[in-house]
Amino acid sequence: MIAHQNRRPLTLPSPDRRRYVRALAKRCRKYQAKFELEALSLYKLFPLLVGMMVSGAANATEADSPIPDLSGLWGRSSIPYERPSSGPGPLERLRLPSGARARNSQVGDYTSPILTPQTAQAVKRFGELAQGAGASDAETECWPESPPYMFRIQETQIIQQRDRILIIYSYSNQIRRIRLNQSHPEHVTPSWSGDSVGHFEGDTLVVDTVGIKFGPYSMLDRYGTPYSDALHLVERFRMIDHAEAEAAMQKNEKEYGRVQVGYAVDPNYKGPGLQLQFTVEDPNTFTMPWSATVTYRRNIGPWPERVCAENVHNFGVAEDPKLPTADKPDF
């Protein structure tokens, strides 16, 4: 007998009642087995589901984290790159017999293990010219400067927009354009600044550059180190605290000296600095990838006009040439 709410009891004959009970029990066992199977499946999927939830939360946190604003005027106080804390670093100046590195010298260490034999010969030849009549580079010949060579420039301005970043360098107002969250085209047309695409990884702007054009005066540093069409440059920009930026600058000044003319750092600013860590890879020129760092602090401004043209100023890199003068005009 089966009771139903608000209904009279239903009475079945004995044989029919037994068949009904057996059918009901069979159906219950069927649903029990199905429930147990589904529960087992959920149990096995539980770690995966938890992992997906954690990953999704992490991605959401990263996506929702504020992107730092790198905009503004930035300056640095010395020309050579800073060495990394570990691993292969950039080419440095050839050491003097005393063991120290000469300041304001364009003679590179052609014995460096990062150079291929052909590149070492090019650096050695450039140093010989620099010690004699003088060596020509992109700056002296008014040619476009390419990254990372242009990182030597003291004043830099960053303009950060939603879909791109512009970097302006004070010397001849050279401009780099970095497209955000895009890919390199399948076929890159070489240009002096190369094709640069970037994205943010947390608080760091990562920029990937290929297709950097090269010419007779193209080089990676002031030591005449050449590069090829295989050059691949990866840059990582991030804000650092004031003390870290100041310490990095002082260390580089102690090693290489401070550029006195056009000194571009605001000594009264106590806010964060900007650090650029970059890695160079070119198997046609180097035996291994190498990295270096450039540290900026806020620029005083305004920028002096520095146009590449015939002039008598070396802007602190060397003494200005002594031109002949007359006591009286000849006209």
Secondary structure, 3 states (H helix, E strand, C coil): CECCCCCCCECCCHHHHHHHHHHHHHHHHHHHHHHHHHHHHHHHHHHHHHHHHHHHHHHHHHHHCCCCCCCEEEECCCCCCECCCCCCCCCCECECCCCCECCCCCCECCCCCCECHHHHHHHHHHHHHHHCCCCCCCCCCCCCCCCCHHHHCCEEEEEECCCEEEEEECHHHEEEEEEECCCCCCCCCCECCCEEEEEEECCEEEEEEECECCCCCCCCCCCCCCCCCCCEEEEEEEEECHHHHHHHHHHHHHHHCCCCCCCCECCCCCCCEEEEEEEEECCCCECCCEEEEEEEEEECCCCCCCCCCCCCCCCCCCCCCCCCCCCCCCC
